[in-house]
């Protein structure tokens, strides 16, 4: 006889019992396959004497005189010797010796599986920042976990009369199933959930004394999905204590929701509350940073002889909002300054630093300082700003009288000159360190005759989590070779940005395209 698979204590008990059966009963012990375990799941000990049941266990049931199954412990005892029927009392002995242990093991495994499933759902929910997606994901997960016929999440939005709640997500049924009905009202059944008083679980909500007292329906409207079993769990912010909303689950049969279902629903609601708090905080900061950045960008002026296309696009995904900017500054001398920059960092802090640096550059520009001198002063200022880190900036001045472009670069991506009939040319690459770090900013000069173009941009246009910077710049240079200035340039740039980013850039994008018109007064 061989034994194994029950654990050291149960194995010892099993060996003792089998040995006591005597030499007349030849027994082998082997693990059950998954299919076999599923066939006998829930049984503590079973003697299988008939060929039909044996066929599920062994390939040659005719030779088997007796079999004992301990499915939950994945053990099968098979006898092929005369007198194998003696396994019946052996099965009884095994049952007596191992039932309590097996039941405890099953309970522990079930609880461990429950916790694992709940934690997996929690990790998935709290990793999300898209509130629409996470609430739908939570509703789907909770509906599945509770075995509800349908599940719903309602936001805790109160109207002037204090009665209306807005449907947000549904699971298990199409949204049309509720489209004809009003939103839940502040009734005795719903109030405990939206007031955050606790979970409501009912084997038959229609028999609940709180049900059916409100006009005009006095219960569920005609045509409403049938609901007898009812489970409702509030979703409460762990930081503010605010009731964000509630999960509601229904089933047409009675007595479907158990204490286990309630535990699961409450666990998912807790994780959902944390995730929703995170998402709402993220949305608020992102919105604030975006609006702060936009408010600091002045309108692009009309410049005689120059066609200008400018863009500021906050990150479409992710959290990288707030540090990019551009500026076009008309100078008293008749020239024009073009500025593109990027604060290292993101969020409200980066947007605030950007505003200070942009104001400093604009102030020095109006003094008509040379690019190298201007960046030197701004770098000193950036170095003493709180939380400034460092800032990259490309500063260029167009002199219409001389037909030149004078520029300096503080650690920013190179600018691109567009020459008629020639490939795009990158200028100003690696001239100096960023603002706040560098002290010397050498300047260069390039011819900028009519027909020439200039492109300044930030890294969000050419780089992302899934986009390599070098390849992104190469794609941009290739695309600019076919770009046509003049009418249609705005739409052409919108298409180009979409083509380079796929419409899902995870960083801000700022850009300036300057085209010196042929024959223009510049």
N, C-alpha and C positions, 0 to 999 in steps of 0.2 A: 504494500500500500504506500502511496505517496500523498503528501498533503502540502498545502501552501495556499496563500492568498487571503486568509482571514486575519492575519496579524498574529503575533507570537502567542497571545493568551488563548485566542480562539483556536489557533492551530493545535495547541497542546490539548485543549478539551476535545477537539475533533479526533486527534490521534488516539486519545484514551478511549473514546467511544467506539471508534472503528476497531481498535485492537480487541476491545471486549466482545465484539461480535463473533469472534472465533475464526479459526482457519477455514471453516467451511464457506465463508463469504469472502470471495476475492474482490477487492474494491480498488478502483483507481480514482484519483482526485485530479481534476483539470479545471482551468478557468473557463468561464462562459464567454462566448463571443458576444458582441454588442447586440446582435439580433436575438440571441438566446436570453440575454439578460432582460431585454425589453419584453420578451414573451412571458417571463415569470416575475417581472418587477413587482415589488410589494409583498412577495411571499417570504415568510420566515424560513420554512422548511416544507418541501413538498416531495412525497413519494410518487413517482410516475410509473404506473404499471402498464398503461395502455400504449399500443404501438403508435397511435396518432400523435400523442404528446411526445413519445420518445423520438419520433421522426424529426422533431424540431431540435433534438439534442445530439443525436448520434447518427452516423450514416448507416449502421446495420442494427436497427432496433430489434430484429428477431433474436439476436444473440444476447440481448440484455434481459436479465431476470429482475433487475430493480435499479432505480436511480433516485437519488436525493438531490434536490436543487436548493441551493441557498443563493438566490439570484442577486440580492442586494450586496452579498459579499463575494459575488463572482466565483462561486465554487460549485462544481458538479461532481457527485460521487456516483460511479457506475459499477455495477456488479454483473459479471458474466458467468458466475458460478452457480451450480444448483443451490437452492436455498437462498437465493438473492432476495426473496420476499422478506427475509429477516431484517432487511433494511428498514421496514416500517417502524419497529420499536426504536431502531437507531435514529430515524428521523425525529421521533418524538423526543429522544434524549437530546439530540442536537438543538431542537426547538427550545427545550427547557433551559439548555445551557447557554444559548446564544441570543435568544429573542431580545432580552433587555439590552444587551450590547449592540445588537444590530439596529434596534430602534434608536438608541442614543446616537450611533454613528450616522444613521439616516438624518436625524434631526440636525446634527452638527453640520453635515454636508449641505443640507438644505439652507441652513442659516448662512453658512459661508458663501454658498452660491448666491443667496439673496443680497448679501453685502457686496460681493464682487460686482453683481449686476448694477446695484445702486451706485457704487463708486464709479463704475465705467460710464454710466449716464452722467454723473456729476462732473467727471473730468471733461466729457464731451461738451456739456453745456457751458461750464465756466471758461472754456477755451475760446468761446465765441464772443464777438463784439457786435455782430449784426443782430439787432434785437428782434427783427421780424423772423429771421431764421431760427434763432434760439428758442423763441416762444413756440413756434410750430414744432420744432424738434422735441421740446419738453412735452407738448400736448400729445404728440405721437407716442413718445416713450411711456408716458403715464397711462395712456389709453391701453396700450399693449400690456403693460405691467398689471393693470387692474382687471384685464379681460372685459372691459366695458364694451357695450355695443357701440357707443360713441363717446367722445370726450370733447370738451370745449374749454377755452380759456376766455374769460371776460375781464377786460380792464376795469378798474374801479374808477370810472368817470361819472361824476354826479352832475345832473342838470340843475336848473334853477329851483326846481321843486324837490331836489334831493332824491330822485328816484331812478334815474336811467343809467344803465351800464352798457358799454359798447362791446359787441362781439369782436373778438380779435382772431382767434384760430379755431379750427374744427379738425377732428380726426375721426376716422371710421365711417363718416357719411359725407356726401357732397354738401357744399355750402348752401346750395339751393334748398336743402331740407329745412333750413331755418330762415330763408330769405323772406318768407311770407309772414313771419311772426314778429311781434314787437320784442324789443330787448327786455331782459329780466328787470322786474321792478323791485322796489324796496319792500318786499313782502316778508312775512315771518319765516318763510323757508329760506330765502336768499340772504336775509340780513345777517345771520351769524357769520357767513362767509365774508361778505364785504365789510363787515365791521371788525373782522379779525378775531372773532370770539373763539374760533376753533373749528375742528372738522365735524361735519354732519354726515353720518352714515345711517341709512335706513333700509331695512329689508323690503319695505313697501311704502314709498313716500305718499301714495294716495291714502294710506291709512293713518298717516301722521296727523296729529291734532292741529298742527300749524298749516296744513294744506287746505287750499280751496276756499279761503275766506275773502279773496279780493275780487272785486268787480273789474272788468266785465265778464271774465272767463270763469271765475270761481274754480280754478284748477288750470289744466292745460288747454290751450285753444284747440278747436276742432282741426283735425289733420296733423297735429303735432306728433312727432315720433313718440311711440308709447314708452313710458318710463315708469317702472315699478321700483326696481332696485336703484338707489340714489346714493352718490358719494360726492361730497363737495369739500374742497380743501383751500383755505386762504393762502395767498402768496404774500408774505410780509417782508418788507425790506429789513435786513439785519442791521443796517446802519442808522436808519431814521425811524424804524417802527411803522412806517407808512404801509397801509394795505395796498399793494400794487394791483391786485385783482384776485381771481379765484379760478381753480380748476374744478370742472363739473363733469361727472361721469354718470351715464345712465344705462339701464338694461331693461328690456321688456319683461323679463322674468323676475320673480321675487327671490330674495335671499342670495343674490349673486356676489355681493361684496363682503369680504371677510376682514378680520383684523389684520391679516397679512396684507391684503390689498390696501387697507388704510395706511399701514406702515410704509408701503412702497410709495403711495401717492404723496404722503407727507414728506418723505425723503426727497422725491423729485421736486416737489414744490419748494423745499428749502434750497436745493441747488439752483433752481430756476430763479429764486429771489436774489441769490448772490450774483448770478450771471446777469440778470436784468439791471441790478445796481451798477455792475461794472460797465455794461453797455450804455446805460444812461449817463454815467459820468464821462465815459469816452465821447459820446455824442455831444455833450455840453462843451467839453474842452475843445473838441474838433471844431464845433460851430463857432465858438468864441475866437479860436485862433484864426479861422478862415475869415470871419468878419473883421477881425482886427487887421489882418493882412490886407484885405480888400480896401478897408477904410484909409490905409496909408498909401495907396496907389493913386496918383493923380491922373487926371484925364490926359490922354496923349494929344499934344498940341498939333496944329496944322503947321507944317514947315514948307515954305516955298521951295519948289524944285525937288522935294523928296516925297516918295510914297512910303508910308509906314504901316506895318502890321505889327500889333503887339498882343500878347496873350499872357494872362495869369490864370492858371488852372490849378486849384487845390487838388491834393491827392484824391483820386477816385476810390481807392481802397487803402486799408492800413491806417496808420496813425501819423504819417510823416506830413504834417501840415504846419505852415507858419513861418518858414525862414527865407523863402525865395522872393525876389522883387526885381522890378525893372523901373527905369525912369528915363524920360526924354526931356531935356532942359534947354529951353531957348536962352541964348546968351546975348548980352547987350551988344557985343561986338558983331553980331550977325551969325555967329557960329551956333552949333548945336552939340550938346553933350549927350552921349548915350551911355547908360549905366545898366549893368546886369549884375546881380549878386545873390549870394546864398549864405545864410547863417548856419553854422554847424549846430545841429540840434533841431528839435521840432516842438510844436505846441505853442502855448501862450508865451512862454519865456523867449523862444526863438523869434516870435512875431514882435515882441516888445523890443528886443535887441535890434531886429531889422529896422523898426521904426526910428530908433535913435541913430543908427548908422546912416540910413537913407537921408534923414534930415541933415546930418553933418555933411554928407557928400553934396547935397543940394546947396547948402550954405556956402561951402568952399567953392563950388562950381560957379556960383554967381559972382564970386570975387575974381573969376577968370584965372584961377591958378592952373599951372601946367599939370597934366596928368600925373607925372611923377611926384610933384610937390603935393598935390591934393591927396594922393593915396598915403603919403608919408604922414601928413597931419591926421588923417582919419585913422590910420593904424595906431598912432599914439593914443588917440581918444578911445579906440576900441579896447586897448590894453587895460584901461582903467574902469571900463564898464563892468558892473556886477553881472556875473553869469554870462559874459559875452563869449567866452571861448575864443574862437577865431572865425573870421568871415572871409569868404572869397569874393572878389569883385573884379570885373573888367570895366575900365573907364576909357571912353574914346571921345574925341572932339573932332567934329567935321568943320573945316575952314572952307567956306564956299569960294572965297576969293582966291586962295592958293590951290584949291582942288585937292586938298590932302586930308588924311585921317591920322591924327596923332593919338597914341594910345599907350596905356600901361596896364599890366595885369597882375593882380595880387592873388595868385594861387588858383585862379578860376580856369575853367575849360577854355581852350583857345577859341577865338572868334573865327568866323569864316568869311572870306572875301569872295564875291561872285563876279568873275570877269566875263564879259561877252566873248563867246567862242573859246573859252579856256576852262579847264577843270577847276572846281572850287579849291581855294587856297586857305589853309589854316594859318592864322597869325597869332602872335603873342603867347605861344606855348611856353610854359615853365620860365617865365621871366622873373618872378619873385615869389616870396612866401605870402601866405594869407595876411589879411589885416589882423592886428593884434599880436602878430608874431614877427612879421618882417619889418625892416627899418628902411631899406633902400628899394626903390621901385623904378628901375630904368624904363624909359619910354622909347617908343619906336614910331616911325612915320611911314605911311603907305600912300601911294597915289589913289585918289578917289574921284576919277573923272565921271562924266555922265555915262550912264549905262552900267555902272558898277553897283554892286549890292553888298550889304553887310548883314551878317546874321550873328546875333548874340543869344545864348540860351543857357539854361541850367541843366543839371544832370538828370532831372526827372524825365527829360525828353528822350534820353538815350540809354538810361540805365534803370534797372529794377531788380527785384528778387530773382527773376527768371531771365533778365536781359543783361548780357555782358557789356561793359562800357565801351571797350574797343570796337566790338562788333556793332554796337549801337551808333557810334560815331561814323563808322564806315557806311552803314545804311543811310544815315543822314546825308553824308557827302554825296552818295549815289543819287539820292532823291533830289537833292538841291540842284544837281546837274540838269534835271528836267523841269525845274520850277520856273514859271513865267511870272514876271512882275506885272503890275498894272491891274486892270479890271479882272476880277476873279481871283486875285491873290489871297484874299481873306478866306474864301471857300477852299482854295488849294491848300492853305496852311492847316485848316481844320481837318482835311482829309489826310494830310501828311502826319499830323499829330496822332490821329487815330491809327494810321498804318504802322507807325513806329511803336506805339504803346498797346495796341489792341483795345483801346478804350478803357484800360484798367491800370493806369499808372499808379504806383504806390508811393509816389513822392510828388511834391509840387512841381509845376512846370511854369517857368517864366521865359519869354522870348521876345526879341525885337528883330524885325526884318526891315532894313532900310534899303530903298532903291533910289539911286540918283537918276532922275528922269533925264533923258536926252533932250536937249533943247530947252530945259527948264531954267527958270531964274534961280540959280543956286550958286 
